[in-house]
Amino acid sequence: MKAVQHKKMYTFGILFMMFVASVCSTTQGVMLTDFIEYYKLKSSGQGLISVFQSAGNILALLLIGIIIIMGRLKKSTLLMVTAVTVPLVFLLMGSKPPFYILLCGYAIYGIAFGFLDSVASSVMVDLYRDRSSKYMNLLHGIYGLGGLAGPLLIQKLSGFEFTWNEILMICAAIAVGASIVYAIGAVPVIRCKDREIEVASPIHLSDVKNFFREKRKRILLICAFLYGAHQIGITVWMTRYISEYLGTPKWGPGALSAFWVGVASSRLIITRFSINRTKVIFLGHLLDGIIIAVGVLVGNGFFMLVCCGIAGFVEGTILPLTLDMACCWELKNTSLGSSMVLFALYIGFIIAPPLIGFLIDIYGVKVGMILPAIFSLTAAFFAFFLIKLDNDGKKVNQV
């Protein structure tokens, strides 16, 4: 009974930390205009914050492999690193540092979030193997709720005349609260002598090579890369696109909120339906690309807001189901499955923002903002082949 209680508290602590980390992540997109104006950024430099955060995400995945191989650390200990790091980093960035320090701050935050994203996804499969799809969607549904709450919170604080650096300080304070909640749930688990779940399996170079040998896994990584490029393009550029380029600032933050409402609701709803997970991934990419393309071509702020909400709903389950699929294909080492998918995802995060900024600067806003739609449609093409290659045939609500 005590073990069940510990598992519930541990799960709640992870979910709450994921929510707060998502809120913190929205600062780079919602406050992009503030950063551009304060630091006088030009062209592709406007996407550097996202690039540095994503580079930190990738470095985290490499560090996870090194730390696990050398130290055989518990996953709960790795998550504690995130709990301590996030508030310290946002405190630093809230001090109005030089731009290169701000970039380093987002890179360090990217490392912390990389630990959280990969390890937490792995832990959900370890703890709830018979219901992994459900809890993976719950974990990332909570992330979606944070993505919704972040822009609303920032917009409200801006209305009260808080400056961008003061908002970062507030994020630091909220992160302290999340750290305390996680510590309460994690300490009993860290002290636990049952190492079956908590100790992460080593990730060797041979494991990575074997992962690439399977065709279905290579296709899954391509889809993850394209999804990451698409999503970061929306989250980083959409608010500025609607507010500045379409001249409708009242719809800018709301569009990002609508996107995350759709993402969160779909992730929390999908487990009620019996649908093949690969078909969900394929249809999500296809419909998402069409919807975003239509919104950009129409070029109306309010219509784009509506499209963002619908797009968020149809694409919401793509990432958790992709992670679930990779982890289920690597049940003996779930950390490998989650890390490989997230590595591909973060590569997409790095490439897309500056590329979109470059295309907008050289060829115009429509050319730049149509790129996320192209990423999704290309992912749909590859995801189509996963329908036959997913040998498990697992349903998203299978228990």
Secondary structure, DSSP 8 states (H G I E B T S, - for coil): -HHHHHHHHHHHHHHHHHHHHHHHHTHHHHTHHHHHHHHT--GGGGGHHHHHHHHHHHHHHHHHHHHHHHH--BHHHHHHHHHHHHHHHHHHHTT---HHHHHHHHHHHHHHHHHHHHHHHHHHHHH-GGGHHHHHHHHHHHHHHHHHHHHHHHHHHHHTT--HHHHHHHHHHHHHHHHHHHHHHHHHHHH---HHHHB-----HHHHHHHHHSHHHHHHHHHHHHHHHHHHHHHHHHHHIIIIISS-TTTHHHHHHHHHHHHHHHHHHGGGS--BHHHHHHHHHHHHHHHHHHHHHHT-HHHHHHHHHHHHHHHTTHHHHHHHHHHHHTGGGHHHHHHHHHHHHHHHHHHHHHHHHHHHHHH-HHHHHTHHHHHHHHHHHHHHHHHHH-TT--BTT--
